[in-house]
């Protein structure tokens, strides 16, 4: 950083020299005006850059990303997962769009770009590309507890499909604890953890997960018929 030169305003007797002080401000400015102008310009550029990024650049980007994501979501909702991922580009036809992967590449820093990670991960899970599902779901920054838990739980599904049962169980537990107050999500993944524990030959662990549902979510436990799960695993050890 450039250093602004100092100016002597103390006389030889050690007293404040009023005449010197009178001229020091102008003198100081003249000697250092290039530095001062540079500092002011840097502040202006930083402020202008921030304004451009958040208002002139990011705002329009968000609008464009949202429009493209809406088109990809339509294919996703119709279970056309590969089309949702890669888009549609049929010459001479309406309804073409760029797809989730292009949205992530072009608008990854926007809210819609972030949501595209989620949809892309789910799409890869459905078409059986489990490593890609784990990758994209892992890059999703949760916008709410429910979607965050669902992303973690689907990572567990992908790991399970890959044969990584310990990893899947860890993801199910993480998903259940991510949104403990959400009665639609947490019991669902606790039960998955229980079923997976049974599959691994660990009925006592499974019972722990089932009993947690019964104790923490009694209404959901009734709907899920968790009592039958508890009886089943209790009889196996």
C-alpha positions in Angstrom: 0.0 0.0 0.0 1.3 3.5 -0.9 2.3 5.6 2.1 1.0 9.1 2.4 3.9 11.5 3.2 3.9 13.3 6.5 4.4 17.1 6.9 6.3 18.8 9.6 4.1 21.1 11.7 6.2 21.4 14.8 8.8 24.2 14.9 12.3 24.0 16.3 11.1 25.1 19.7 8.8 22.2 19.9 5.7 24.3 19.6 2.9 23.9 17.1 3.6 26.2 14.2 0.3 27.8 13.3 1.5 29.2 9.9 2.9 25.8 9.0 -0.3 24.1 10.1 -2.3 26.5 7.9 -0.5 25.4 4.8 0.1 21.8 5.7 -3.3 20.4 4.6 -3.0 21.9 1.1 0.7 20.8 0.9 -0.1 17.4 2.1 -2.8 17.0 -0.5 -0.6 18.2 -3.3 2.2 15.8 -2.4 -0.1 12.8 -2.0 -3.0 13.5 -4.3 -2.3 10.6 -6.6 -2.4 8.2 -3.6 -5.6 9.8 -2.3 -7.2 9.7 -5.7 -6.2 6.0 -5.9 -7.8 5.2 -2.6 -11.0 7.0 -3.5 -11.2 5.3 -6.9 -10.7 1.9 -5.3 -13.6 2.6 -2.9 -15.8 3.7 -5.9 -14.8 0.6 -7.9 -15.5 -1.8 -5.0 -18.9 -0.2 -4.3 -19.7 -0.2 -8.0 -18.6 -3.8 -8.4 -20.8 -4.9 -5.6 -23.8 -3.0 -7.0 -23.2 -4.5 -10.4 -22.9 -8.0 -9.0 -26.0 -8.0 -6.8 -28.3 -5.8 -8.9 -27.1 -5.6 -12.5 -25.6 -9.1 -12.8 -27.0 -11.5 -10.1 -30.6 -10.2 -10.3 -30.9 -10.9 -14.1 -29.0 -14.2 -13.7 -31.5 -15.4 -11.0 -34.4 -14.5 -13.3 -32.9 -16.4 -16.2 -32.0 -19.4 -14.0 -35.5 -19.6 -12.6 -37.0 -19.6 -16.1 -34.7 -22.4 -17.3 -35.2 -24.4 -14.1 -39.0 -24.3 -14.5 -38.6 -25.9 -17.9 -36.4 -28.6 -16.6 -38.8 -29.3 -13.7 -41.5 -30.1 -16.1 -39.5 -32.9 -17.5 -38.5 -34.0 -14.0 -42.1 -34.1 -12.9 -42.9 -36.4 -15.9 -40.1 -38.8 -14.8 -38.1 -37.8 -17.9 -34.9 -37.6 -15.9 -32.4 -37.7 -18.7 -34.2 -35.0 -20.5 -34.3 -32.9 -17.3 -30.6 -33.4 -16.9 -29.5 -32.7 -20.4 -32.3 -30.5 -21.8 -34.0 -30.6 -25.1 -32.7 -29.2 -28.3 -34.9 -30.3 -31.2 -34.4 -27.9 -34.2 -37.5 -26.2 -35.3 -39.6 -27.2 -32.3 -40.8 -25.1 -29.4 -40.1 -26.1 -25.8 -36.3 -26.5 -26.0 -34.4 -25.8 -22.8 -30.8 -26.2 -21.6 -31.3 -28.8 -18.7 -30.2 -29.0 -15.1 -26.5 -29.6 -15.9 -26.2 -26.5 -17.9 -28.2 -24.5 -15.3 -25.7 -25.6 -12.7 -22.8 -24.6 -15.0 -24.2 -21.3 -16.0 -26.1 -20.2 -12.9 -24.5 -22.3 -10.1 -24.3 -19.3 -7.8 -28.0 -18.5 -7.8 -30.8 -19.9 -5.7 -32.2 -21.7 -8.8 -28.8 -23.0 -9.7 -28.5 -24.4 -6.2 -31.9 -26.1 -6.5 -30.8 -27.6 -9.8 -28.2 -29.6 -7.8 -31.0 -31.2 -5.9 -33.0 -32.1 -8.9 -30.0 -33.4 -10.7 -29.0 -35.6 -7.8 -32.5 -37.1 -7.6 -32.5 -37.6 -11.4 -29.2 -39.5 -11.3 -30.6 -41.6 -8.5 -33.6 -42.6 -10.6 -31.5 -43.5 -13.6 -29.1 -45.6 -11.6 -26.0 -43.4 -11.7 -25.4 -43.5 -8.0 -22.0 -41.8 -7.8 -23.3 -38.8 -9.7 -26.4 -38.8 -7.4 -24.1 -38.6 -4.3 -22.0 -35.9 -5.9 -24.9 -33.6 -6.9 -27.0 -34.1 -3.8 -23.9 -33.5 -1.7 -23.4 -30.1 -3.5 -26.9 -29.0 -2.7 -27.1 -26.3 0.0 -30.3 -27.0 1.9 -32.9 -24.2 1.6 -35.0 -25.8 4.4 -34.8 -28.6 6.9 -37.0 -30.9 4.9 -35.1 -30.7 1.6 -31.8 -30.9 3.5 -32.9 -34.1 5.2 -34.3 -35.6 2.0 -31.0 -34.9 0.2 -29.1 -36.7 2.9 -31.5 -39.6 2.9 -31.3 -40.0 -0.9 -27.5 -40.0 -0.6 -28.2 -42.9 1.8 -30.3 -44.6 -0.9 -27.5 -44.2 -3.4 -24.9 -45.6 -1.0 -27.2 -48.6 -0.3 -27.6 -49.3 -4.0 -23.8 -49.3 -4.3 -23.6 -51.8 -1.5 -22.1 -49.4 1.0 -24.5 -50.3 3.8 -22.5 -48.7 6.6 -22.4 -45.4 4.7 -26.1 -45.7 3.9 -27.0 -46.2 7.5 -24.9 -43.2 8.5 -26.7 -41.0 6.0 -30.1 -42.2 7.1 -29.2 -41.4 10.7 -27.9 -38.0 9.6 -31.1 -37.3 7.7 -33.3 -38.3 10.6 -31.4 -35.9 12.9 -31.2 -33.1 10.4 -34.9 -32.2 10.9 -35.9 -33.8 14.1 -39.1 -31.8 14.4 -40.3 -32.7 11.0 -42.8 -35.6 11.4 -42.9 -36.3 7.7 -39.2 -36.8 7.2 -37.4 -37.9 10.4 -39.6 -41.0 11.2 -39.3 -42.0 7.5 -35.5 -42.2 7.7 -35.4 -43.7 11.1 -37.5 -46.5 9.8 -35.1 -46.9 6.8 -32.2 -47.1 9.3 -34.2 -49.8 11.2 -34.9 -51.8 8.1 -31.3 -51.6 7.0 -30.1 -52.6 10.4 -32.3 -55.7 10.2 -30.8 -56.5 6.7 -27.4 -56.3 8.3 -28.4 -58.8 11.0 -28.6 -56.2 13.8 -32.2 -56.5 15.2 -31.3 -54.8 18.5 -30.1 -51.7 16.6 -33.3 -51.9 14.5 -35.4 -52.0 17.6 -33.7 -48.9 18.9 -34.7 -46.9 15.7 -38.3 -48.2 15.8 -38.7 -47.4 19.5 -37.4 -43.9 18.8 -40.2 -43.4 16.3 -42.7 -44.8 18.8 -41.5 -42.5 21.5 -40.8 -39.3 19.6 -43.5 -39.5 16.9 -46.4 -41.6 18.4 -49.0 -40.5 15.8 -46.7 -41.4 12.9 -45.7 -44.6 14.6 -49.3 -45.7 14.6 -49.7 -44.8 10.9 -46.5 -46.8 10.1 -47.6 -49.7 12.3 -44.2 -49.5 14.0 -45.4 -51.8 16.8 -45.3 -54.7 14.3 -41.7 -53.8 13.5 -40.8 -53.8 17.2 -42.5 -57.2 17.8 -40.8 -58.7 14.8 -37.2 -57.7 15.7 -37.9 -58.5 19.4 -38.7 -62.1 18.5 -35.5 -62.5 16.5 -33.1 -62.2 19.4 
